[in-house]
Amino acid sequence: MKTIIGMNGACGRMGQRIIQLAHQDRALTIGAALEAAGHPHQGRDIGDIAGIGAIGVRVAPSIPVEHRIDAIIDFSLPAGTMAVLPLCRERKIPLVVATTGHTAEQRAEIEAAAHHTAILMAPNMSLAVNVLMKLVQQAAGILTNHDFDVEVLERHHRYKKDSPSGTALHFARIIQEAMGQTEVRHGREGLVGERPHHEIGVHAIRVGDNVGEHTIIFSTLGETLELSHRAHARDCYARGALQAARFLANRPAGRYTMNDVLGL
């Protein structure tokens, strides 16, 4: 039986690419294309918008009760996540949250929804990035108490709304948990003095159409270790989100991660 997915933020760049890839996948069916009520593409066939031809699914602000949806992928804005969350909670539709930039209060509300339906919220949908997170966790644990400074460098396209990226901040949290740094410093300017051991530097670069790069630097006197990921196309995020949706469909209520999807 095919997995029927809904796409929240269907008309965005990531939404359209996920629609295109889902349409090519024989194990998937597109069941809903969601956008805010005032969106200019309301009522249009999402297939026409995504350039694959009409598929009989029109852009809408909600999903009719009689329509079966096995999982919804949210690749929108924080406000878009919060708009679709009540629908998923009340109808017990599993939700993959690929959107970043939520406030602490919004994240808490998303976490609370896991009491009612399956929720997978991740700062990055790329399968390789999630493997990198595991490697960074291991490296940080091994290098603890060996006088290593740690910096996180990320690059994204000029249109990205949040800064630093949610992925960069997640890398910083992973390192803090393993090594104990108490401060995340976003860039440096002026006469700041010698670098203290208790901080992680996080640096955000916004250039052109860069799809996404993350580098974690572990450095001490005499040597440096760098762990990096570079996305060549948005497909890595789209395919990861689709794999997460397939995994989440029919799962019981609860909080899931990409580690669950990958078996890490």
C-alpha positions in Angstrom: 0.0 0.0 0.0 1.3 3.4 -0.9 2.1 6.0 1.7 0.0 9.1 1.3 1.8 12.3 2.2 0.7 15.9 2.7 3.1 18.8 2.1 3.0 21.9 4.2 4.7 24.7 2.5 4.0 23.0 -0.9 4.7 26.0 -3.1 8.1 26.8 -1.7 11.3 25.7 -3.3 11.7 22.7 -1.0 8.0 21.9 -1.1 8.0 21.8 -4.9 11.0 19.6 -5.0 9.5 17.2 -2.5 6.4 17.0 -4.6 8.4 16.3 -7.7 10.4 13.5 -6.0 7.3 12.0 -4.3 5.6 11.9 -7.7 8.5 9.8 -9.1 8.3 7.4 -6.1 6.0 4.4 -6.7 5.7 3.9 -3.0 4.3 7.4 -2.4 1.2 9.3 -3.2 0.7 13.0 -2.8 -2.5 13.6 -0.9 -2.5 17.2 0.1 -0.7 20.5 -0.7 -1.0 23.0 2.1 -0.3 26.8 2.1 -1.7 29.7 4.1 -5.2 30.9 3.2 -4.0 34.0 1.5 -1.4 32.4 -0.7 -1.6 33.4 -4.4 -1.5 29.8 -5.6 -4.6 28.7 -3.6 -6.8 26.5 -5.7 -4.1 25.7 -8.3 -3.0 22.1 -9.0 0.3 21.6 -7.2 1.5 19.4 -10.0 1.3 22.4 -12.4 3.1 24.6 -9.9 5.9 22.0 -9.4 6.2 21.5 -13.2 5.1 17.9 -13.4 1.7 18.4 -14.8 -1.7 18.3 -13.1 -2.0 15.5 -10.5 -5.5 16.3 -9.1 -4.3 17.8 -5.8 -5.0 21.5 -5.3 -3.3 23.9 -3.0 -5.5 24.4 0.0 -5.3 25.8 3.6 -6.5 22.6 5.2 -7.3 18.9 4.5 -10.9 17.7 4.3 -11.8 15.3 7.1 -12.6 12.5 4.7 -9.1 12.6 3.1 -6.6 10.0 4.4 -3.1 11.3 5.0 -0.4 9.0 6.4 2.1 11.7 7.2 2.7 15.4 6.7 6.0 17.0 5.9 6.4 20.6 7.0 9.0 22.6 5.1 7.7 26.1 5.6 8.2 28.8 8.2 7.8 28.6 12.0 4.3 30.2 11.6 3.5 27.5 9.1 4.5 24.8 11.5 2.3 26.2 14.2 -0.6 26.5 11.7 -0.5 22.8 10.7 0.3 21.4 14.2 -3.3 21.5 15.6 -4.5 19.6 12.6 -1.9 16.9 13.1 -2.6 16.8 16.8 -6.4 16.5 16.6 -6.5 14.1 13.7 -3.4 12.1 14.9 -1.5 12.6 11.6 2.2 12.0 11.9 4.3 15.2 11.3 7.8 15.6 10.0 9.0 19.0 11.1 11.8 20.1 8.7 11.3 23.8 9.3 13.9 25.6 11.5 14.0 28.9 13.4 11.2 28.1 16.0 11.2 29.9 19.3 11.6 28.0 22.5 7.9 28.3 23.2 7.1 26.9 19.7 9.5 24.0 20.1 7.8 23.2 23.5 4.4 23.1 21.8 5.7 20.8 19.0 7.2 18.5 21.7 3.9 18.5 23.6 2.0 17.4 20.4 4.0 14.1 20.5 1.7 13.0 23.3 -1.1 12.8 20.7 0.7 11.9 17.4 4.0 10.8 16.0 6.4 13.8 15.7 9.8 13.9 14.0 11.5 17.2 14.4 15.1 17.5 13.1 17.4 20.5 12.4 18.5 18.9 9.1 16.9 16.2 6.9 20.0 15.2 5.1 21.0 11.6 5.9 24.7 12.4 5.6 24.4 15.4 8.0 22.8 13.2 10.6 25.7 10.7 10.2 28.0 13.7 10.7 26.2 14.6 13.9 27.0 11.2 15.2 30.7 11.5 14.2 30.9 15.0 15.8 29.5 13.6 19.0 32.1 10.8 19.0 34.9 13.2 18.2 33.9 15.6 20.9 33.8 12.9 23.5 37.2 11.5 22.6 38.8 15.0 22.5 37.3 16.2 25.8 40.0 17.4 28.3 42.7 17.5 25.6 42.8 21.3 25.2 40.8 21.5 21.9 39.1 24.6 20.8 35.9 24.1 18.7 34.3 26.3 16.1 31.3 25.7 13.8 31.2 27.3 10.4 28.1 27.3 8.2 27.3 28.6 4.7 23.9 29.1 3.1 22.2 31.0 0.3 21.4 34.7 0.5 17.7 33.9 0.9 17.9 31.9 4.2 15.8 33.5 6.9 17.3 32.3 10.1 20.9 32.7 11.2 22.9 30.7 12.3 21.3 27.7 10.8 19.4 25.3 13.1 21.9 22.6 12.1 24.8 24.7 13.2 23.2 25.4 16.6 22.4 21.7 16.9 26.1 20.9 16.3 27.0 23.4 19.1 24.6 21.7 21.5 26.0 18.2 20.7 29.5 19.6 21.4 28.5 21.3 24.6 26.9 18.1 25.9 30.1 16.2 25.3 32.7 18.8 26.2 31.0 21.1 28.6 31.5 24.6 27.0 29.1 27.1 28.6 29.0 29.8 25.9 28.1 29.9 22.2 29.7 33.0 20.6 28.3 34.2 17.4 31.2 35.8 15.6 33.9 38.1 17.1 34.6 41.8 16.7 37.0 44.2 18.4 39.6 43.6 21.1 38.1 40.5 22.6 41.2 39.1 24.2 42.5 35.5 24.1 40.0 32.8 23.2 38.5 31.3 26.4 38.1 27.5 26.6 34.5 27.7 27.7 33.1 28.9 24.3 32.2 27.5 20.9 32.4 30.0 18.0 29.6 29.8 15.5 29.9 31.7 12.2 27.2 32.1 9.6 28.0 33.0 6.0 25.3 34.0 3.5 26.4 33.9 -0.2 24.7 33.4 -3.6 22.8 30.1 -4.0 24.9 28.0 -1.6 22.7 25.0 -0.7 24.4 24.4 2.6 27.7 23.6 4.2 28.7 22.8 7.7 32.2 22.4 9.1 33.1 21.6 12.7 36.7 22.5 13.6 38.5 20.8 16.5 41.9 22.5 16.9 44.7 22.5 19.5 48.3 23.5 19.5 50.0 21.6 16.7 47.0 20.0 14.9 43.5 20.4 13.6 40.6 18.0 12.8 37.8 19.2 10.5 34.6 17.4 9.9 32.5 18.7 7.0 29.4 18.2 5.0 28.6 20.0 1.7 25.2 19.7 0.0 25.4 19.8 -3.8 21.6 20.1 -4.3 18.5 20.4 -2.2 17.6 16.8 -3.1 19.5 15.5 -0.1 17.1 17.4 2.2 14.0 16.4 0.2 14.9 12.7 0.0 15.7 12.6 3.7 12.3 14.2 4.5 10.5 11.7 2.3 12.4 8.8 4.0 11.4 10.3 7.4 7.7 10.5 6.3 7.7 6.8 5.2 9.3 5.9 8.5 6.8 7.9 10.6 3.6 6.8 8.8 1.6 4.5 11.1 3.9 5.0 14.1 2.4 5.4 17.5 2.4 8.8 19.2 5.8 9.8 20.4 8.9 11.9 19.6 11.2 10.5 16.9 14.5 11.6 15.4 16.5 11.0 12.3 18.6 8.6 14.4 15.5 6.4 14.5 15.1 6.7 10.7 18.8 5.7 10.2 19.0 3.2 13.0 21.8 5.0 14.7 
